[in-house]
Amino acid sequence: MEMESVPQEITSLVGREVYSNKGVFVGEVEDIRLDLDSEVVTGLALGEVNRDLFDTRVSGSKGVIIPYRWVRAVGDIVLVNDVVERLREPEEEEAPA
């Protein structure tokens, strides 16, 4: 499947570091989660995650996916809401519509 319709700006997110808007390192963007029907970014797959934030939920896995709605700003780094610092329980996977 070709992804030519995905704007270059979206694919350029891969490799950028992600921080909370309070300056806490969250992880590094490894991939983008897309809704292929609407071509909307729905999440960011992060690797090299901050184990202090995610240790209980990523033990044994390589990373996490955070909802794209948490993104506050994109520049040389990606800023996300500080809600990421308050994660306690695993998120329920959203059921398909």
C-alpha positions in Angstrom: 0.0 0.0 0.0 1.4 3.3 -1.0 1.2 6.3 1.4 1.8 9.0 -1.1 -1.2 10.9 0.1 0.3 11.3 3.6 1.8 14.9 3.8 5.5 15.1 4.1 5.1 17.1 7.3 3.5 14.1 9.0 6.3 11.7 8.0 8.9 14.2 9.1 7.7 13.6 12.7 9.5 10.3 12.8 12.7 10.6 14.8 11.7 13.8 16.8 11.9 13.8 20.5 8.7 14.2 22.5 8.4 16.3 25.7 5.6 17.3 27.9 4.7 20.9 28.0 6.4 21.0 31.4 9.7 19.9 29.9 9.7 16.2 30.8 11.2 13.9 28.2 8.5 11.4 27.0 10.1 9.5 24.2 11.0 9.6 20.5 8.6 9.3 17.6 9.1 5.9 15.8 5.9 5.8 13.8 2.6 7.4 13.1 -0.8 5.9 13.6 -3.2 6.9 10.8 -6.8 6.5 10.1 -6.5 5.4 6.5 -10.1 6.3 5.6 -9.8 9.9 6.6 -6.0 10.2 6.4 -5.9 11.7 9.9 -3.1 11.1 12.4 -4.6 9.5 15.4 -1.5 8.6 17.5 2.2 8.7 17.8 4.1 5.5 18.4 7.0 6.3 20.7 10.1 4.3 21.4 13.0 5.1 23.7 10.4 6.0 26.2 11.0 7.6 29.6 10.8 4.6 31.8 9.9 6.7 34.8 6.6 7.6 33.1 5.8 4.3 31.5 7.7 1.5 33.3 4.5 -0.2 34.7 2.8 -0.3 31.3 5.7 -1.0 28.9 7.6 -3.7 30.8 8.6 -6.2 28.0 7.4 -3.9 25.2 9.4 -1.4 23.2 7.2 1.6 23.3 3.8 3.2 23.7 1.2 4.9 21.5 -0.1 8.2 22.7 -3.2 9.9 21.3 -2.4 12.6 18.7 -5.0 14.9 20.5 -2.4 15.3 23.3 0.0 17.0 20.9 0.3 20.7 21.7 2.9 21.9 19.2 5.3 20.5 16.6 8.7 22.1 15.9 12.2 20.7 16.3 10.6 18.7 19.1 7.0 17.6 19.7 5.2 19.0 22.8 2.4 17.1 24.4 0.0 17.8 27.2 1.4 17.1 30.7 -1.4 14.5 31.1 1.2 12.1 29.9 3.0 12.6 33.3 -0.1 11.5 35.2 -0.7 8.1 33.5 -1.6 5.5 36.0 -3.9 2.8 34.5 -3.5 1.4 31.0 -5.8 3.0 28.5 -8.6 0.9 27.1 -8.2 0.3 23.4 -10.9 2.3 21.5 -13.4 0.1 19.8 -13.8 0.6 16.0 -16.8 2.6 15.0 
